[in-house]
Amino acid sequence: MSKNEENADVREMLELQLAEVEMLESMFANPGEFILDSPEALQELRAFIDGTLSYECLDARVGFTIKISTSESSLTLSQAGDIELVCHLPHEYPNVLPEVFTRAPSMDRDSHRRLKEDLHEFLASQETGQIMVGLLVDWLQENAHKYVKEVDQSAENNSSVKGTGGTKIETSFTRLWIYSHHIYSKFKRRDIFEWASELGLRGFSMPGKPGIVCVEGGTQQVDEFWYRVRRLNWKRIMIKEQEVIELEGREIASLCKFGKFQELELEVQGGKGRNYHMDLGQFYEFLQEHDSANIFPMYFGVEGKTVGDS
């Protein structure tokens, strides 16, 4: 397939994306119901479709959040709360599946996990080539109340671990060490950073080959981060180490080894094309500074050396 034919295919897919966004904006027209991550992304897509921007300069992709009410006649809005459907559309969507996850602050962890698994099972059953975010919205509107009812029925049993207003209290701390075959994609790098920040987690990501991510914080938030990250398209991704500590009255911050989540900016060691890796001596020093040098051989199979070592 020629480059012009490839661009024509991408242009057709992006036209479908824009049409779907316009449809969703009209369906969720009330303030706060439909929120674009970046209006500038739509401007870039329109410029590409109009022929005023080349595909090589098309950096943005469409992302948005839809707030969906789960209330019905048997439930008050306060009982049901709202579910947020967060969507990121690859340039190849709808020829590939969208990247989606949900937020449900009024739903307990187990019920939300079941909802997420069932939603992704429904998504996986869809035929690519057609827009499908609207179908996900319909599924949530029709089915989410079933999971809310589960929360209502078990609310009394869970009251011991809930704080003011029914918010579930963290009872344990988790530090998660993640290995990926590589992290090159600017979109994945952005998602990792934004999700960790949104969930209030500390830690770091190191792009390149291999890709390494460490997040630490409340167990529920770390679990949510891992759920989102592993749903992305990876050649290989796994948990290398998981440390769980019961809080027993301690503050989460007192158990953290790292500061505000960051993407490490280390010297890049060469490789073909994007096949680069970060300076491992600098990475080992970073781990030493954060009382985590023992992690290095778990990833690389050898003891670490600082930059000055021979």
N, C-alpha and C positions, 0 to 999 in steps of 0.2 A: 504494500500500500504506500502510495506517495505521501509526501508531507502535506500537500494540499488536501488530499483525501482524508488524512488523519485530522487536520484542522477542521475540515467540513463536518466530520463526525463529532468532534468535540463541540463545535458551534451548535450543532443540532441538539446535543445533550444540554448545553447551557441554556438554550432557548426554552427547553422544557422546564429546567430549574426555575428560570425567571417567571414563567407562566404559573408554576406551582406556588412560588412565593407570593405573587400577586393575588392568587386565589385564596391563600391562607390569610393574607392581610385583610381581605374583605370579609372572611369568615370570622376573624377574631379582631374586630375593629375597635373594641373598647380599650381604654388606656391600660397598659400593662399586660394585655392578653397575648400580644405578639411582639417580641422584641428582637430586632436584628442585632447580631454581634457587631457588624460593621456595615453601615450604609455605603461606605466607600467600596466595599466588595461588589455590590450590585453595580456601581458605576463602572468598575473595571470590566465586569462581565458584559455590560451593555456596550462598552467601547470595543471589546473584542468581537462581539457579535456584529457591530456596525462596521468593523474593519479598520478602526482607528487605533487599535492596540494589537500588537503581535502576541502570539501565544507564549513566546519566550518571556514576555514582560508581564504575563498574567500570573501574579503571585497569590492573589486573594482567592478564597473560596467562600461560599455562602454558609453562614451559620446563624441559627436563630433559636429562640426559646418560645414555646407555646404554653400558656397557663390554661389548664383544663380543669373545669369544675367537675367533681365527682358526686355532687349532691343529687339526690332524687327524692321522691315523695316520702320515702321511709327514713330518710336521714336528713338532719339539718346540715347546713353548710359548715357549721363549726365542728360537727362530728366527722364530716367527710374530708374537709380541708380541700386543698388543690393539689394537683399533680402537675409538675412541669416536665414537658417533653423537650429535651435539648437535642438539636440536630446539627450535624455538620455534613455538608454535601461535597464529596469528592468531585473533581471536574468530570469524571467519567459517569457519575450518576445521571440518569437512572439505569445505565448499563451495568453498574455495580450497586451494591446495597448502600444506603446511607449509614453514617455512624451516628447512633442515637443512644441516649441514656435518659433516665428519669430521676427527678428529685421528688420526694414525698415526705416532707418534714413531719406530718401528722401520722404517718404510718410507722409501725414498729419494724425493726430490722428484718425479721423473718418474713413478714407479710410482704415487705417491699422486695425482698430477694425473690420471692415466688412470682410477684408481679413482673419483675425484670426478666426473669427466665422465661415466663410465658410470653411476654411481649417479644423477646428476641426469637423465640420459637416461631411465633406468628410471622415475624419479619423474614426469617429464613425460608419460610414456605412461599413467599411471594415471588412471582416471576419477574426477573429483571427486564428492563426495557420500557417499563411503565412507571410513571410517578407513583410514589407509594406513601409519602408522609401523611397524606389525607387519610389513607387506610389505617395507619397507626393511630391517628387521632380518633377515628371512628371506633377502633378496637378499645382504646382506653375509655372513651365515653360509655361504651356498652358494658365493659367488664371491670373497670377499676373499683366500682362500689362493692364488688364481691370481696375484695381484699380489705377494704375499709371495714366491712362487717366483721371480718376476722379479727380486726383490731378491737372493735367494740366489744366482741364476745370475750376477748382475753384481757381487757383493760384492767379488770380487778386483779388478775393474777400478776400483772406486770407493774402494779402500782408501787411496789417496793423499790423499783429501779428507775422511777420517773421523778423528775423535779417539778418545779413550779410550772403550771400550764401544760403538764402532760409531756414535757420534753424528756426524752430518755437520757439518763445520766451515764457518762462513760465510767466503766468500772475497771478498765484495764488499758494499758499502754502497749503499743506495738511499734516495733522498728522492722521495716521490710526491706530486704536487699534483693533487687531484681536484676536479672541478666537478660540482655537481648543480643541476638547475633550481631545486630548493628542498629544504630539510630542515626539516620541521615536526614530523613524527611523534615522539612521546616514545619510542616503541619503537626506531625507527631511531637516535635520538640515544643511547639507552642502549646499543644493540648496538655502535655505533661506538666509544663510550668503553670498554666492557668488552672488546671484541676487541683494541683497540689496547693496553690495559693488560695483557691476558692474554698477548699476543705480545711484550711488553716493548718496545713502540715509543714513540718520542717524537713530539711534534707537537701539533696542535690540530684542533678542528672548530669551524666558525662556522655555527650554524643560521640559518634565515631564507631569503630569496630574493635572490641565489642561495645555495646551501649550498656551503661550501668546507671541504675536509679536507686536511690535510698530515700524512703519516706518514713517519718516517725511522727507519732501523735496518738490521739485516741483511737482505739481499736476499730470502732465503727467507721470513722472517717478514713482510716487506712484501708479497711476492707472495701469501702466504696471506691477509693482511688484505684485499687487493684482490679476491681470489677470493670471499671471503665477502660483502663489501659489494656487489659488482656483482650478486650473486644475489638481493638484495632487490628489491622492486618499486619501480622508479623511473620518473618521467616522462621524465627524461633524466639520464644520468650518464656522465662521461668522464674520462680522464686528460688534464690540461692540460700537464703537464711531468713528466718522469721523469729524475732525475739518478742515474747509477750510477758508483760509484768503486771501483776495486779496492783492497782493504785493504792488500795487500803488507806485512803485519806490523803495521799500525796497528790501534789499538783503535777499535771502532765509535763509542764515545762521543766520541772526538777529532774526528769529522767531523760531529757533530750540531750544529745551530743552535738547537734548541729543547730545552726541559726536559721533564719528565714530561708525558705526554699530558693535555690539558685541553680542556674546552669553553669557548670564549671568552664572557665576560660583558661585553658592550659595551652602550652605550645603544641602545635600539630606536627606529628611525624608523618612524612610523606607516604604516598601509596598511589596506585593507579586510579585516576579519576577521583571518585568519592571514597575510595578505599583507604581512608586515613584512620589514624588512631591518635589519641592524646598521649603526651609524654608521660610514660608510666612512672618515671622517677618522681615527677612533680605530683602525680596522683598519689603515690605512696606517701610523700611528705604531707599531703593534704589529709590522708587518713590518719597519719601519726598525730597531726595537730588536733584531731578530733577523737582521739582514743579509740581508733578503729583499725589499727595496722594489721590486726589478726585477720581481717577480711581479705586482704590482698591475695594470699595464696589460695583462697577459696575460689577466686575468679581466674587466677592465672597459673596456678599449680606450682609456683616458685615463691621463695621468700622475696619480699620487696627490697629495693635498694634506693637510696636517696640519689639526687642528681649528682652529687660529688663523689659517690662511690665508684670504684673502678670495676 
